[in-house]
Amino acid sequence: MAIRVRLKELLEKRGMAQTELQARSGLGYSTINALCHEKTERIEFATLEKLCEVLECELGDVLERVVDRRKPRA
């Protein structure tokens, strides 16, 4: 099981660049870029709140739980 960040898809769907999200949210470009490229292992609640506020979406739009059906359960 893994958590996938869908930020890049959300930005594309809204026609918004990472730099615009940075300007509107106050988040750092490196934070946004890492999330867009799924290069992060954790995310602050405050960051999630800002993303949802600016993108006018819910947590489930930003994060997705992906179940790896190939791995047997323990």
Rosetta blueprint (number, residue, H / E / L):
1 M L
2 A E
3 I E
4 R E
5 V E
6 R L
7 L H
8 K H
9 E H
10 L H
11 L H
12 E H
13 K H
14 R H
15 G L
16 M L
17 A L
18 Q H
19 T H
20 E H
21 L H
22 Q H
23 A H
24 R H
25 S H
26 G L
27 L L
28 G L
29 Y H
30 S H
31 T H
32 I H
33 N H
34 A H
35 L H
36 C H
37 H L
38 E L
39 K L
40 T L
41 E L
42 R L
43 I L
44 E L
45 F H
46 A H
47 T H
48 L H
49 E H
50 K H
51 L H
52 C H
53 E H
54 V H
55 L H
56 E L
57 C L
58 E L
59 L H
60 G H
61 D H
62 V H
63 L E
64 E E
65 R E
66 V E
67 V L
68 D L
69 R L
70 R L
71 K L
72 P L
73 R L
74 A L
